[in-house]
Amino acid sequence: MMNFTFRQLKAFEAVARNLSFTRASQELHLTQPAVSMQIKQLEEHAGLPLFEQVGKRIFLTEAGREMYHYTMAISAQLSELEMVLDEMKGFSRGRLTIAVASTANYFVPRLIAGFCERHSSVSVTLEVTNRETLLSLLEANAMDLAIMGQPPGKDLVSHPFMENPLVMIAPPDHPLTRERNIPLERLRTEPFIMREQGSGTRGATERFFEKHGEQVVPAQIMHSSEAIKQAVEAGLGLGVLSVHTLEMELALGRLAVLDVAGFPIRRQWYVVYPQGKRFSRVGQGFLDFMLSEAPALLTVPSAPGPTGKPAREAKKA
């Protein structure tokens, strides 16, 4: 009989999801040797290696992929048990797990703060990740709710709750800041700083350029909106980001929004969950809170129209 412990499975899940012992140890608030010990003990119980190292990177073995599949199923069952027990305790003492696309982390804490002001005993876990991992978490039913850009329709329920315009940014002294209604072909020689594959922002940008018969090839790839903003500010290229990430930089004059034909790219933020999801009282309460209260708590920053002037004042979503 394999005597796995929940601690071992939790450590394994974190390492498998991040494919990094360092990131897993940070997430679990454990030392890296402690996480490695948990994985070693789990492999001893399994009788098979769960990870293999190629160069400086680690990958799941075939046994590791099977272990990850069943670990996620176990986690989902434990979450459901926790939900049932929370319902027995009542709404005021529940737990809530939310996964968000990294860009949404610029405003989601305000939503959580507004909800917790009314329900101070609710415990909230917020996981910030990219689109690809977010979809994996949704597939595994590993959280109460997810907040993301355009979701795939398959087996998911989604509710739009706020606009998410994507704008093109440049350093404030870039020559293009003095031009209006810049045609896309004018940008062919400009270097672009873009997010990694799997990012919703990158996918939307590539689809936009393809729709208009153009192609955008990244000169450099960054794994966060913050890194893109710093690279653009340093003059390494242009970038495309959600206007929600730019409030401080635009106010301080550290970045400028270009008036490019067809921009902003109009998108929405969605709250997403699997079809047939069984919500706890807390989960249902937060979903209802988002859909009814988000317009009052959050504003959409102004984005430039085709003349370079704001298309609208910052308004309620």
N, C-alpha and C positions, 0 to 999 in steps of 0.2 A: 504493500500500500504506500502511495506517495504522500508523505506528510507535509504538503505545502502549507505555508502560513499566509495569512492575509498580508502581513508585512512584506513577505517575499514577493507575492503577486503584485502588490502596489509598487514596489521598487522596480520589478520587471516591466510593468506597464509603462511607467514613466520613462525608463531607458529605451524601451521599444518604440514609444511614440516619438521621442526626441532624437533617437539614434545617437545619444550622447550621454555618457555618465556624468559629465560636468553639469549639463543643463538639468538632468534628472535630480542630481543632488541638491542643486539650488532650488528646484521646485519643491522638493520634499523637505527642505531645511535639514538635510543630513550631510555629513562629510562624504566625500567621494569614496574613501575606503569602506565606510559603513554600507553604502549602496553596493559596492563591488562584492562585499561579503554576502549580502542578501542574494545577489545573483549567483554567486558561487554555490551557496547552499541549495538554491533552487535547481541549479544544473545537476548537483549531486543527487537530489531526489529524483529528477527526471531521468538521469542516466544518459543524457545527451547534451551536447553543447547547444546553447540557445543563440549565441552571437558568434560571429567571426570577424576578425579584423583584417582589413586590406589597406595597407599603408597606415594612414592616421585615422581612417574612418572605420566604423563598425556597421555591420549588417546583420539582419536576422537570418539564422539558418532555417532550413525547412522545418525543423522541430520548433524553432523560435516563432515562426509564423503561425504554426498551429497553437502554440502556447498563447500567443497574443490574441488570437481569435477567441479562445475560450476564456481568457482573462477578461476581455471586454464583456463577454456574456455574463460572467460572474459579477463584474462591477455593476452591470445594468440591473441584475437581480438584487444586489445589495442596495442599490439606490431606490429600487421599488419598495424594498422592505423598510428603508429609512423613511420613505414617503408615507407609507401606511402608518408607521409609528408616529410620525409628525402629525398626521391627521387625527390620531387618537389624542394627542396632546393639545391640539387646537392650533389655529392659525398663528397665534402670537409667538409661538416658539419653534417655528419651522426652519428649514434650511433651503437655500436656493442656489443652484449652480447655473451660471450663465457663461456661454462661450461667445466671444465676439471677434470679428475680423479686426486686425490690428488698427486699422484706421478708425473704427468705431470707438476705440478706447479713448478718443479725445472728448467724447460727450457722454458715454454710457455711465461713468461714475456719477454724473449729475442726476441721472435717472435713479440710480441705486440710492443715492443720498436722499432724494425726495421720497422714495418708497420707505426707506428705513426711518425717516423722521416720523412716519405714521405707525411703523411696526418696529420698534426699537430692539425687540428681542430676536428678530429674524437674523440668521447668519447667512452671509452671501459669499460664495466663492466665484471669482471672476477669472476666466481663462482667456488670455489674449493670444491669438494665433493667426496663421494665414488661411486663405480660403480652402486650400487642399486639405489641411488638417481639420478644419471646421466641418467639412463635408464628411470626413471619416468619423468624427465625433457624433454627428447627426445620424449617420448610418448605424452606429453602435448604440444609439439612444443613451449616450453617456452624459447628457446634461439636461436641465429642464428646458432651457430656451437657448436659441442662438440668434445673434444679431449680425447681419451681413448685407452686402450688396446683392445684386441680382442672383436669386437662388435657382438651382435646377428644379424643375417641376415634379420630378419623379418621387413619389412616396413622401412628399413633404407638403406641409401646410405653411403658407407664408402670408403675412399681412404687411403692406407698406405703411410706414408711419411718418416718414420725413424725407424731404428731398436731399439728394446727395450729388451736387454738381461737381464735375471734374474740370479743373482749370489748368491752363498751361502757365508755368512760372519761369521766371528768368531773374538774373541779378538786376537790381534797379538801374544800373548804368549800361545795360545791354542795348545795342542800337535798335532792336526790334520794339523796345518799349515806346519808341516815338512814332511807331507806325500803327495804322488802324486797318481793321478787316484784313489781316495778313492771310494771303492764300496758302493752302497747305503745301503747294509745290515750292513755295519760298523757304520752307523748312528742310528741304532735302539735304542741304549741306550742314545743318546744325547737329551737333552731337546731343544725344538724349541720355539722361540718367533715368533708369527704369527699375521697377521692382522685379523680383525673381519670378520665374514661371510658377504658376499656381496662384499668383496674386490676382484678385478681382479687378484692381485698378489697371494692372497691366493688360489683362484680357480685354477690358472695355476699351482701352486706348488702341490696342491692335485692331480690334474689330472696327472701330471708328475710322481709322486710316484706311483699312482694306475696303470698307464700304465706299470710300471716296477715291478709290483707285491709287492710293499711296501706300507706302510701306515705311514703318518706323523701326529702325534697327538700333538697339541700345549700344551706346559707346561704353557704358559702365552699368553694372547691375548692383543695386543696393537692397538690403533685406529689411529696411524699415523706412517709413516716411521721414523720420528725423534725419536719417543718413542722406536721403535724397535732398532734403531742404538744405542741409549743410553743404552738399556737393554743388548744388545749383548756386547757392550764395557765394561759394568760392570761385565760381566762373567755369566749372567743368562741363557745363552743358545746360540744356533745358530739361524741365520735368513736367509731369502731369500728376496732379494730386487732388484729392478731395478738398474742397474749399474749407471743410470743417477742420482740417489740420493746419490752417494757415493764419488763423486769427491774430496771433501774437506777431508773427513775422511781417504781415502786411501793416499792422498798426505801427510797428517800429521802423518801417521802411527798409527792411532787410531783404525783402523779395518783392517782385512786381508780377502782376498777372497780365499776360499778353492778350491782346485783342485779336484772336485767331478766328478765321471764318469757321462757323459751325460749332464753336465753343461758347459756353461750357457744354460738355457732354452731360446730357440730362439723365440722371439715375435716381434711384430711390434706396432708402434704407428699409430693410425688412426684418421683422421678427419671425423666426422660423422654428418649426418643430416637426417631428415625424407624424405622419397620419396615424390616427388611433392612439396618440400619446395620452397616457393617463396622468393628469396633472394632480399634484398635491394642492392643498388649499393655498399654500404660499405661491406655487407656480402659477396657478390660475389667477391669484390675486395680482401678481406682478404683471402678467399678460394683460389683464384688464386695466391695470394702472397705466401701462405703457400706451395702450391704444387710446385711452381717454385723456391722460394727463401730459403725455410727451409734447403735444402742441403748446401747452402752457409753460413747460419747463425749458424747452429748447428752441433756439432760433436758427434760421438758416442764414449764415453770413452772406452779404451781398456779393454778387458775382457780376463781372462786366458783360454788357450787352454788345451788339455788333458795332456800336459807335464808340466803345471804350468807356462809356459811362455805365454806372451800375444799372443793371436791368431792373432792379427793384431794391428797395430798402430792405435791410434785414427784417424779416417778418416771421410771424409764427408759422410753424410747419403746418 
